[in-house]
Amino acid sequence: MSTALQIAGWWARDYAYAVGRQLRSAVSRVSPDEFLSGDGRPVVVVPGIFEDWRFMLPLIEELHAGGHPVHVVTMLQRNRIAVPRAAALLAHYLSERGLTDAVIVAHSKGGLIGKYAMTLLDPEHRISRMVAVCSPFSGSRYAGFMLLPSLRALSPRNAVTLQLGRELSVNERITSVFGLFDPHIPEGSVLPGARNIQLQTGGHFRILAHPETIRAVLAGADAPAQAPHGRGTTQAPGAANAPGETRSG
């Protein structure tokens, strides 16, 4: 299959997945309180822009089945507010609930929110680590063409994006999961100093349900509180190394 046809197929399957999940989210009557039980490390889920927490329900169910109490910040609603304000709501939730040694599981813009909270709003070290899926850590050049301020804020030239790019101290506690091609983030989701996991597929949304993503999220939730010091890019089994990246040993 040619590269162009493969990318077209990823686009089609990605948007089919996104539409399906948005429709399921709209009609779902599940309550976030249903996932608060469990003896494992607490997990806080932060969805992407225009997504409510139910968009990530497949991951939430996997985490809860693994014994983790899963929390959602319902005040984020569909996550259209600015990253600093969203991060403040996340930090307030952690403090209000008395959560410690928490893991953030984030999608897309949620990864910027999580990193902002880890870097600037976590003096009590309540956040142990984060697993971010398809997050625009370097921004997205497409954001500059968007009319909505909430989308334009994801530009690589945005002040918050630039600020987060300069903050490296928490990167070793972040796992970034992404594919070979992302239709929304041409810059990709590689985060220097983090554990970068590239999947042998493409997309921005359906990667949330990929078996390797689920394994990475569960591994992050179950990992020791002290993050390992190793760095590099870990490939999913069978994945090819991206240009300029190496397989971690």
Backbone as CSV, one residue per row, in Angstrom:
resi,resn,N_x,N_y,N_z,CA_x,CA_y,CA_z,C_x,C_y,C_z
1,MET,0.846,-1.200,0.000,0.000,0.000,0.000,0.883,1.254,0.000
2,SER,0.539,2.243,-0.834,1.321,3.461,-0.884,1.139,4.262,0.393
3,THR,2.110,5.157,0.644,2.032,5.993,1.845,0.784,6.853,1.823
4,ALA,0.443,7.419,0.658,-0.732,8.286,0.556,-2.006,7.527,0.875
5,LEU,-2.128,6.316,0.364,-3.325,5.514,0.638,-3.388,5.113,2.109
6,GLN,-2.249,4.792,2.664,-2.213,4.417,4.082,-2.638,5.580,4.958
7,ILE,-2.131,6.776,4.665,-2.503,7.958,5.440,-3.987,8.259,5.281
8,ALA,-4.504,8.129,4.058,-5.936,8.354,3.830,-6.771,7.380,4.649
9,GLY,-6.312,6.143,4.717,-7.033,5.151,5.517,-7.005,5.488,6.995
10,TRP,-5.856,5.962,7.482,-5.769,6.376,8.888,-6.706,7.547,9.176
11,TRP,-6.741,8.515,8.251,-7.651,9.647,8.401,-9.089,9.154,8.542
12,ALA,-9.511,8.301,7.603,-10.907,7.842,7.580,-11.259,7.087,8.858
13,ARG,-10.404,6.166,9.266,-10.694,5.375,10.460,-10.651,6.239,11.716
14,ASP,-9.760,7.242,11.700,-9.635,8.112,12.861,-10.910,8.924,13.075
15,TYR,-11.435,9.516,12.016,-12.636,10.336,12.160,-13.873,9.487,12.398
16,ALA,-13.896,8.292,11.838,-15.012,7.381,12.129,-15.022,7.038,13.616
17,TYR,-13.843,6.799,14.168,-13.753,6.508,15.604,-14.207,7.712,16.417
18,ALA,-13.731,8.911,16.050,-14.065,10.120,16.811,-15.558,10.395,16.795
19,VAL,-16.178,10.278,15.625,-17.618,10.510,15.533,-18.376,9.492,16.377
20,GLY,-17.969,8.235,16.274,-18.634,7.197,17.058,-18.526,7.438,18.552
21,ARG,-17.330,7.837,19.004,-17.142,8.076,20.442,-17.923,9.306,20.892
22,GLN,-17.971,10.344,20.080,-18.731,11.532,20.459,-20.220,11.207,20.569
23,LEU,-20.730,10.400,19.661,-22.133,10.010,19.732,-22.407,9.173,20.978
24,ARG,-21.516,8.234,21.280,-21.692,7.418,22.484,-21.615,8.287,23.734
25,SER,-20.715,9.259,23.731,-20.594,10.154,24.881,-21.869,10.960,25.087
26,ALA,-22.470,11.382,23.975,-23.657,12.234,24.058,-24.848,11.504,24.667
27,VAL,-24.957,10.207,24.427,-26.126,9.459,24.902,-25.833,8.672,26.176
28,SER,-24.558,8.649,26.596,-24.198,7.871,27.781,-24.797,8.478,29.036
29,ARG,-25.263,7.631,29.931,-25.801,8.072,31.223,-24.915,7.615,32.379
30,VAL,-23.716,7.156,32.053,-22.811,6.678,33.081,-22.364,7.860,33.936
31,SER,-22.203,7.613,35.230,-21.801,8.654,36.171,-20.326,8.497,36.523
32,PRO,-19.605,9.606,36.694,-18.194,9.488,37.087,-18.009,8.833,38.449
33,ASP,-19.025,8.895,39.298,-18.915,8.281,40.624,-18.788,6.765,40.555
34,GLU,-19.176,6.177,39.422,-19.113,4.719,39.271,-17.675,4.201,39.240
35,PHE,-16.705,5.100,39.033,-15.320,4.657,38.849,-14.396,5.086,39.979
36,LEU,-14.960,5.530,41.080,-14.147,6.054,42.179,-13.654,4.978,43.142
37,SER,-14.148,3.769,43.020,-13.706,2.703,43.918,-12.402,2.087,43.415
38,GLY,-11.690,1.438,44.331,-10.452,0.763,43.956,-9.349,1.049,44.942
39,ASP,-8.426,0.086,45.090,-7.321,0.206,46.037,-6.019,0.638,45.378
40,GLY,-6.019,0.781,44.053,-4.793,1.141,43.351,-4.516,2.635,43.408
41,ARG,-3.473,3.037,42.713,-3.109,4.452,42.647,-4.222,5.237,41.963
42,PRO,-4.568,6.422,42.490,-5.622,7.214,41.860,-5.184,7.751,40.496
43,VAL,-6.111,7.750,39.574,-5.870,8.247,38.221,-6.849,9.383,37.947
44,VAL,-6.360,10.460,37.360,-7.216,11.569,36.963,-7.148,11.686,35.446
45,VAL,-8.297,11.610,34.796,-8.374,11.633,33.339,-8.643,13.055,32.857
46,VAL,-7.858,13.501,31.873,-8.024,14.836,31.292,-8.173,14.688,29.784
47,PRO,-9.367,14.880,29.252,-9.601,14.693,27.815,-9.054,15.856,26.992
48,GLY,-9.174,15.735,25.670,-8.721,16.776,24.766,-9.783,17.835,24.536
49,ILE,-9.469,18.782,23.681,-10.383,19.868,23.393,-11.653,19.354,22.709
50,PHE,-12.788,19.902,23.100,-14.120,19.524,22.608,-14.529,18.113,23.020
51,GLU,-13.797,17.517,23.951,-14.139,16.185,24.442,-14.558,16.282,25.903
52,ASP,-15.638,15.586,26.261,-15.914,15.466,27.686,-15.265,14.174,28.181
53,TRP,-15.359,13.925,29.476,-14.624,12.796,30.049,-15.070,11.461,29.490
54,ARG,-16.322,11.378,29.019,-16.829,10.099,28.498,-16.148,9.699,27.194
55,PHE,-15.529,10.649,26.518,-14.797,10.318,25.291,-13.690,9.309,25.589
56,MET,-13.182,9.346,26.814,-12.104,8.449,27.215,-12.608,7.262,28.038
57,LEU,-13.879,6.986,27.914,-14.485,5.921,28.713,-13.822,4.552,28.531
58,PRO,-13.415,4.162,27.316,-12.740,2.860,27.195,-11.497,2.752,28.075
59,LEU,-10.687,3.809,28.134,-9.512,3.790,29.004,-9.909,3.826,30.474
60,ILE,-10.931,4.603,30.791,-11.410,4.682,32.178,-11.839,3.305,32.661
61,GLU,-12.568,2.584,31.831,-13.047,1.249,32.215,-11.889,0.282,32.412
62,GLU,-10.863,0.371,31.541,-9.683,-0.493,31.695,-8.953,-0.191,33.001
63,LEU,-8.786,1.075,33.308,-8.095,1.465,34.536,-8.871,1.025,35.774
64,HIS,-10.185,1.219,35.732,-11.008,0.837,36.883,-11.006,-0.673,37.066
65,ALA,-11.065,-1.404,35.962,-11.007,-2.861,36.051,-9.674,-3.330,36.621
66,GLY,-8.625,-2.505,36.452,-7.319,-2.827,37.002,-7.154,-2.436,38.450
67,GLY,-8.233,-1.969,39.089,-8.199,-1.661,40.510,-7.926,-0.212,40.856
68,HIS,-7.916,0.661,39.852,-7.605,2.062,40.109,-8.868,2.906,40.253
69,PRO,-8.958,3.713,41.307,-10.025,4.707,41.351,-9.746,5.767,40.287
70,VAL,-10.724,6.034,39.445,-10.534,6.961,38.330,-11.374,8.211,38.566
71,HIS,-10.722,9.364,38.505,-11.374,10.645,38.759,-11.448,11.453,37.473
72,VAL,-12.492,12.258,37.356,-12.617,13.176,36.230,-12.943,14.563,36.791
73,VAL,-12.430,15.593,36.132,-12.681,16.975,36.553,-13.841,17.482,35.713
74,THR,-15.042,17.284,36.212,-16.229,17.608,35.409,-16.328,19.095,35.090
75,MET,-15.676,19.948,35.898,-15.729,21.384,35.639,-15.025,21.763,34.334
76,LEU,-14.215,20.872,33.791,-13.600,21.135,32.495,-14.632,21.098,31.369
77,GLN,-15.757,20.416,31.630,-16.820,20.260,30.631,-16.227,19.723,29.330
78,ARG,-16.278,20.504,28.238,-15.729,20.026,26.966,-14.352,20.630,26.670
79,ASN,-13.707,21.088,27.705,-12.293,21.475,27.655,-11.987,22.551,26.606
80,ARG,-12.744,23.623,26.651,-12.494,24.734,25.732,-11.775,25.892,26.408
81,ILE,-11.572,25.825,27.709,-10.941,26.928,28.418,-9.421,26.888,28.248
82,ALA,-8.769,27.995,28.566,-7.325,28.100,28.388,-6.585,27.092,29.260
83,VAL,-5.416,26.676,28.779,-4.619,25.670,29.480,-4.328,26.061,30.935
84,PRO,-3.882,27.294,31.227,-3.595,27.633,32.639,-4.821,27.526,33.534
85,ARG,-5.974,27.961,33.040,-7.200,27.875,33.834,-7.610,26.417,34.033
86,ALA,-7.504,25.611,32.984,-7.839,24.187,33.109,-6.895,23.495,34.083
87,ALA,-5.606,23.842,34.027,-4.642,23.245,34.945,-4.936,23.643,36.386
88,ALA,-5.410,24.877,36.583,-5.773,25.320,37.937,-6.955,24.512,38.464
89,LEU,-7.917,24.211,37.599,-9.053,23.383,38.013,-8.590,21.976,38.369
90,LEU,-7.653,21.449,37.589,-7.100,20.123,37.874,-6.379,20.123,39.221
91,ALA,-5.541,21.128,39.454,-4.797,21.210,40.713,-5.747,21.365,41.895
92,HIS,-6.783,22.162,41.719,-7.767,22.348,42.792,-8.483,21.035,43.100
93,TYR,-8.806,20.280,42.060,-9.480,18.988,42.270,-8.592,18.052,43.081
94,LEU,-7.319,17.974,42.710,-6.392,17.100,43.425,-6.307,17.480,44.905
95,SER,-6.221,18.787,45.166,-6.122,19.258,46.542,-7.416,19.032,47.305
96,GLU,-8.538,19.354,46.665,-9.839,19.224,47.325,-10.138,17.786,47.700
97,ARG,-9.754,16.855,46.832,-9.999,15.433,47.093,-8.899,14.796,47.932
98,GLY,-7.851,15.542,48.204,-6.751,15.000,48.997,-5.993,13.889,48.290
99,LEU,-5.917,13.953,46.966,-5.252,12.902,46.200,-3.741,13.090,46.236
100,THR,-3.022,12.000,46.436,-1.567,12.002,46.387,-1.105,10.834,45.530
101,ASP,0.134,10.928,45.034,0.700,9.876,44.178,-0.225,9.591,43.000
102,ALA,-0.820,10.642,42.461,-1.809,10.483,41.385,-1.128,10.421,40.021
103,VAL,-1.768,9.711,39.108,-1.327,9.632,37.721,-2.344,10.362,36.849
104,ILE,-1.853,11.232,35.981,-2.702,11.892,35.005,-2.694,11.065,33.728
105,VAL,-3.870,10.775,33.192,-3.991,10.138,31.878,-4.701,11.142,30.980
106,ALA,-3.998,11.607,29.964,-4.485,12.740,29.186,-4.503,12.428,27.698
107,HIS,-5.412,13.117,26.998,-5.452,13.033,25.543,-5.272,14.428,24.960
108,SER,-4.420,14.529,23.952,-4.259,15.753,23.164,-3.992,16.972,24.068
109,LYS,-4.837,18.001,24.000,-4.661,19.204,24.826,-4.540,18.856,26.305
110,GLY,-5.146,17.751,26.721,-5.056,17.341,28.116,-3.627,17.147,28.580
111,GLY,-2.723,16.775,27.660,-1.327,16.616,28.026,-0.670,17.935,28.384
112,LEU,-1.061,19.020,27.693,-0.536,20.347,28.033,-1.053,20.777,29.400
113,ILE,-2.319,20.487,29.660,-2.912,20.823,30.963,-2.190,20.068,32.073
114,GLY,-1.969,18.784,31.843,-1.278,17.977,32.848,0.135,18.459,33.105
115,LYS,0.868,18.775,32.034,2.248,19.232,32.217,2.275,20.589,32.913
116,TYR,1.348,21.474,32.581,1.289,22.781,33.237,1.075,22.600,34.737
117,ALA,0.141,21.710,35.092,-0.126,21.458,36.514,1.086,20.844,37.199
118,MET,1.734,19.891,36.562,2.911,19.246,37.142,4.037,20.242,37.362
119,THR,4.205,21.153,36.410,5.337,22.071,36.430,5.132,23.249,37.369
120,LEU,3.929,23.825,37.345,3.709,25.113,37.997,2.707,25.107,39.140
121,LEU,1.904,24.060,39.255,0.799,24.104,40.214,0.774,22.902,41.148
122,ASP,1.914,22.280,41.361,1.933,21.075,42.187,3.015,21.159,43.271
123,PRO,2.957,22.179,44.134,3.997,22.327,45.164,4.017,21.180,46.166
124,GLU,2.872,20.488,46.326,2.805,19.380,47.277,3.124,18.041,46.616
125,HIS,3.486,18.080,45.356,3.874,16.868,44.617,2.785,15.804,44.670
126,ARG,1.591,16.216,44.380,0.461,15.279,44.363,0.456,14.418,43.099
127,ILE,1.067,14.908,42.026,1.079,14.182,40.750,2.369,13.381,40.639
128,SER,2.233,12.076,40.519,3.400,11.208,40.408,3.944,11.182,38.986
129,ARG,3.068,11.027,38.024,3.482,10.920,36.631,2.291,11.180,35.724
130,MET,2.529,11.217,34.416,1.458,11.386,33.446,1.716,10.514,32.227
131,VAL,0.633,9.944,31.700,0.663,9.279,30.402,-0.198,10.118,29.466
132,ALA,0.414,10.687,28.442,-0.281,11.564,27.501,-0.347,10.891,26.136
133,VAL,-1.510,10.929,25.526,-1.725,10.293,24.227,-1.950,11.379,23.179
134,CYS,-1.088,11.416,22.177,-1.222,12.351,21.052,-1.348,13.803,21.522
135,SER,-0.434,14.229,22.369,-0.473,15.587,22.907,0.461,16.516,22.116
136,PRO,0.006,17.738,21.836,0.807,18.684,21.033,1.813,19.452,21.887
137,PHE,2.809,18.746,22.414,3.771,19.385,23.307,4.544,20.500,22.605
138,SER,4.683,20.408,21.288,5.339,21.465,20.520,4.324,22.300,19.749
139,GLY,3.052,22.135,20.053,2.002,22.851,19.346,1.642,22.184,18.027
140,SER,0.714,22.808,17.329,0.314,22.339,16.001,0.233,23.536,15.063
141,ARG,0.951,23.460,13.947,0.951,24.594,13.014,-0.434,24.847,12.427
142,TYR,-1.288,23.829,12.448,-2.642,24.014,11.923,-3.458,24.967,12.787
143,ALA,-3.092,25.088,14.067,-3.870,25.916,14.990,-3.910,27.372,14.543
144,GLY,-2.871,27.829,13.875,-2.830,29.210,13.434,-3.869,29.553,12.389
145,PHE,-4.436,28.535,11.739,-5.450,28.768,10.703,-6.868,28.659,11.259
146,MET,-6.999,28.324,12.535,-8.308,28.139,13.136,-8.920,29.479,13.553
147,LEU,-10.249,29.572,13.500,-10.946,30.794,13.886,-11.205,30.853,15.389
148,LEU,-11.446,29.703,16.006,-11.765,29.685,17.430,-10.517,29.934,18.272
149,PRO,-10.593,30.863,19.230,-9.432,31.127,20.097,-8.949,29.883,20.832
150,SER,-9.869,28.995,21.203,-9.488,27.787,21.938,-8.599,26.879,21.095
151,LEU,-8.755,26.920,19.774,-7.901,26.137,18.885,-6.622,26.893,18.537
152,ARG,-6.730,28.195,18.315,-5.555,28.997,17.988,-4.530,28.980,19.115
153,ALA,-5.011,28.756,20.341,-4.114,28.723,21.490,-3.141,27.546,21.444
154,LEU,-3.371,26.573,20.565,-2.498,25.410,20.464,-1.373,25.620,19.446
155,SER,-1.213,26.855,18.984,-0.161,27.183,18.022,1.224,27.013,18.646
156,PRO,2.215,26.636,17.847,3.591,26.556,18.380,4.111,27.896,18.878
157,ARG,3.509,28.993,18.435,3.957,30.321,18.852,3.214,30.841,20.078
158,ASN,2.258,30.067,20.578,1.519,30.487,21.756,2.454,30.566,22.966
159,ALA,2.247,31.583,23.801,3.146,31.814,24.930,3.167,30.629,25.895
160,VAL,2.012,30.022,26.135,1.960,28.894,27.064,2.692,27.685,26.483
161,THR,2.486,27.427,25.189,3.181,26.315,24.541,4.690,26.510,24.606
162,LEU,5.146,27.728,24.336,6.578,28.017,24.396,7.111,27.868,25.821
163,GLN,6.341,28.339,26.783,6.755,28.223,28.185,6.894,26.764,28.597
164,LEU,5.910,25.952,28.239,5.966,24.538,28.597,7.121,23.835,27.898
165,GLY,7.430,24.272,26.675,8.549,23.677,25.959,9.881,23.920,26.641
166,ARG,9.990,25.031,27.352,11.235,25.341,28.064,11.336,24.616,29.402
167,GLU,10.203,24.152,29.899,10.184,23.467,31.195,10.473,21.982,30.991
168,LEU,11.637,21.542,31.435,12.065,20.161,31.197,12.063,19.303,32.457
169,SER,11.867,19.929,33.610,12.086,19.223,34.868,11.149,18.045,35.082
170,VAL,9.936,18.105,34.553,8.976,17.034,34.813,8.920,16.015,33.681
171,ASN,9.646,16.267,32.591,9.507,15.404,31.415,9.825,13.947,31.695
172,GLU,10.773,13.687,32.610,11.138,12.303,32.889,10.010,11.537,33.580
173,ARG,9.008,12.247,34.063,7.854,11.596,34.685,6.659,11.503,33.741
174,ILE,6.904,11.751,32.464,5.831,11.731,31.463,6.104,10.636,30.440
175,THR,5.059,9.902,30.098,5.085,8.974,28.970,4.223,9.571,27.867
176,SER,4.797,9.718,26.686,4.063,10.260,25.540,3.844,9.148,24.519
177,VAL,2.577,8.888,24.204,2.198,7.830,23.261,1.653,8.486,21.996
178,PHE,2.098,8.038,20.845,1.683,8.652,19.585,1.894,7.668,18.445
179,GLY,1.385,8.003,17.279,1.507,7.127,16.125,2.520,7.626,15.110
180,LEU,2.567,6.950,13.972,3.465,7.327,12.891,3.000,8.604,12.199
181,PHE,1.706,8.872,12.271,1.116,10.032,11.600,-0.051,10.526,12.437
182,ASP,-0.096,11.847,12.658,-1.195,12.456,13.390,-1.795,13.552,12.525
183,PRO,-3.059,13.425,12.107,-3.651,14.418,11.207,-3.808,15.797,11.823
184,HIS,-3.700,15.901,13.139,-3.873,17.193,13.802,-2.566,17.792,14.308
185,ILE,-1.539,16.963,14.446,-0.280,17.438,15.031,0.875,17.034,14.110
186,PRO,1.099,17.797,13.035,2.198,17.415,12.129,3.558,17.457,12.799
187,GLU,3.696,18.267,13.872,4.966,18.323,14.600,5.232,17.052,15.389
188,GLY,4.198,16.249,15.622,4.353,15.033,16.400,4.279,15.293,17.894
189,SER,4.421,14.237,18.673,4.260,14.320,20.131,5.487,13.867,20.897
190,VAL,6.643,13.834,20.243,7.878,13.480,20.949,8.174,14.556,21.984
191,LEU,8.469,14.134,23.206,8.777,15.051,24.297,10.187,14.751,24.798
192,PRO,11.124,15.678,24.652,12.504,15.417,25.083,12.579,15.036,26.562
193,GLY,13.322,13.962,26.835,13.507,13.518,28.212,12.416,12.627,28.738
194,ALA,11.306,12.518,27.998,10.198,11.664,28.421,10.390,10.251,27.887
195,ARG,9.516,9.356,28.300,9.451,8.037,27.680,8.494,8.164,26.500
196,ASN,9.031,8.110,25.294,8.242,8.281,24.082,7.943,6.927,23.455
197,ILE,6.675,6.636,23.257,6.253,5.351,22.697,5.538,5.614,21.378
198,GLN,6.133,5.166,20.291,5.543,5.344,18.967,4.880,4.046,18.517
199,LEU,3.610,4.137,18.152,2.869,2.973,17.688,2.973,2.845,16.179
200,GLN,2.862,1.625,15.696,2.965,1.350,14.271,1.593,1.535,13.607
201,THR,1.048,2.732,13.780,-0.244,3.075,13.184,-0.341,4.587,13.163
202,GLY,-1.428,5.120,12.620,-1.615,6.552,12.575,-2.960,6.954,13.138
203,GLY,-3.083,8.231,13.454,-4.350,8.744,13.967,-4.137,9.665,15.153
204,HIS,-5.208,10.297,15.557,-5.190,11.189,16.712,-6.178,10.732,17.786
205,PHE,-7.269,10.115,17.352,-8.328,9.711,18.274,-8.333,8.211,18.552
206,ARG,-8.308,7.406,17.490,-8.484,5.967,17.691,-7.292,5.326,18.385
207,ILE,-6.157,6.055,18.453,-5.004,5.548,19.194,-5.348,5.375,20.668
208,LEU,-6.359,6.116,21.144,-6.791,5.958,22.539,-7.197,4.521,22.849
209,ALA,-7.726,3.829,21.862,-8.219,2.471,22.083,-7.234,1.406,21.607
210,HIS,-6.054,1.809,21.155,-5.074,0.847,20.665,-4.572,-0.010,21.834
211,PRO,-4.405,-1.310,21.628,-3.941,-2.186,22.726,-2.629,-1.721,23.350
212,GLU,-1.700,-1.188,22.541,-0.432,-0.722,23.098,-0.623,0.533,23.943
213,THR,-1.578,1.374,23.571,-1.886,2.543,24.392,-2.434,2.104,25.738
214,ILE,-3.358,1.160,25.697,-3.943,0.652,26.942,-2.863,0.063,27.836
215,ARG,-1.931,-0.685,27.241,-0.849,-1.273,28.034,0.037,-0.184,28.639
216,ALA,0.331,0.851,27.852,1.177,1.942,28.362,0.496,2.689,29.493
217,VAL,-0.811,2.902,29.366,-1.561,3.603,30.412,-1.598,2.774,31.687
218,LEU,-1.886,1.489,31.562,-1.924,0.626,32.744,-0.546,0.513,33.383
219,ALA,0.503,0.452,32.558,1.860,0.377,33.101,2.201,1.656,33.857
220,GLY,1.781,2.809,33.321,2.033,4.064,34.016,1.299,4.143,35.336
221,ALA,0.077,3.646,35.350,-0.714,3.681,36.582,-0.160,2.730,37.636
222,ASP,0.472,1.656,37.200,0.986,0.643,38.130,2.461,0.831,38.478
223,ALA,3.144,1.763,37.822,4.579,1.932,38.008,4.900,2.461,39.399
224,PRO,6.120,2.248,39.876,6.523,2.796,41.177,6.405,4.312,41.197
225,ALA,6.224,4.859,42.361,6.058,6.304,42.500,7.276,7.060,42.001
226,GLN,8.476,6.536,42.230,9.692,7.187,41.761,9.926,6.812,40.312
227,ALA,9.891,7.799,39.435,10.070,7.525,38.009,11.498,7.073,37.730
228,PRO,11.677,6.133,36.786,13.026,5.732,36.395,13.734,6.882,35.698
229,HIS,15.065,6.836,35.677,15.837,7.931,35.084,16.158,7.681,33.626
230,GLY,15.788,6.505,33.101,16.084,6.207,31.709,15.272,7.066,30.768
231,ARG,15.859,7.394,29.632,15.185,8.206,28.629,15.320,7.521,27.290
232,GLY,14.589,8.051,26.325,14.692,7.519,24.975,13.320,7.261,24.413
233,THR,13.276,6.618,23.281,12.023,6.318,22.616,11.826,4.826,22.587
234,THR,10.716,4.362,23.131,10.379,2.950,23.134,9.364,2.699,22.040
235,GLN,9.636,1.742,21.196,8.705,1.409,20.128,7.784,0.287,20.584
236,ALA,6.542,0.340,20.158,5.661,-0.796,20.372,6.196,-1.968,19.571
237,PRO,5.918,-3.203,20.011,6.424,-4.359,19.292,6.090,-4.273,17.806
238,GLY,7.101,-4.443,16.965,6.893,-4.420,15.527,6.947,-3.038,14.935
239,ALA,7.086,-2.001,15.748,7.092,-0.643,15.224,8.463,-0.303,14.682
240,ALA,8.459,0.497,13.621,9.710,0.945,13.034,10.185,2.198,13.740
241,ASN,11.489,2.384,13.806,12.022,3.591,14.414,11.765,4.785,13.520
242,ALA,11.313,5.884,14.112,11.108,7.101,13.362,12.457,7.743,13.096
243,PRO,12.554,8.582,12.033,13.827,9.242,11.750,14.333,10.014,12.958
244,GLY,15.586,9.820,13.289,16.186,10.566,14.382,15.924,9.972,15.747
245,GLU,15.196,8.853,15.837,14.883,8.251,17.109,15.586,6.917,17.230
246,THR,15.784,6.485,18.449,16.410,5.197,18.710,15.531,4.374,19.606
247,ARG,15.628,3.107,19.465,14.893,2.190,20.335,15.595,2.130,21.684
248,SER,14.841,2.318,22.760,15.469,2.262,24.076,15.754,0.824,24.450
249,GLY,16.817,0.627,25.182,17.201,-0.721,25.554,16.736,-1.114,26.911
